[in-house]
């Protein structure tokens, strides 16, 4: 089975942002061309990338590059989460977006103001 490497980004405005790959065979990794400092406060495994500073009151407005290794089928599922929206400051615009191939998958939903997860299925590059 062939694997395609797709350059991707996680862009967010929140105190937590995460992308997970629940698809069998799909994985992710750091972008080898990116400066290491962009991954501060970021944990990366084969199936997830999570930005979460130790102080949950720290809010980020940034973009983190990464690569998704897509198995032969060419489609993956993306679970995208974002955290608190700083509502104590009147800000209700917390979002997380994954740019994958030619598409943007945007999670701007406020479901529980904790991790606000949204699943996108059958995403193609």
SULNOR-V939381 format. One record per helix or strand. SS is the DSSP state (A for helix, B for strand). FROM is the first residue (numbers start at 1). TO is the last residue. If there is no record, write none. Layout:
# SULNOR-V939381
{{SS:FROM:TO} {SS:FROM:TO}}
This chain:
# SULNOR-V939381
{{B:4:14} {B:17:20} {B:27:30} {A:36:39} {B:42:44} {B:48:51} {B:60:70} {B:75:82} {A:87:89} {B:95:100} {B:103:107} {B:118:124}}
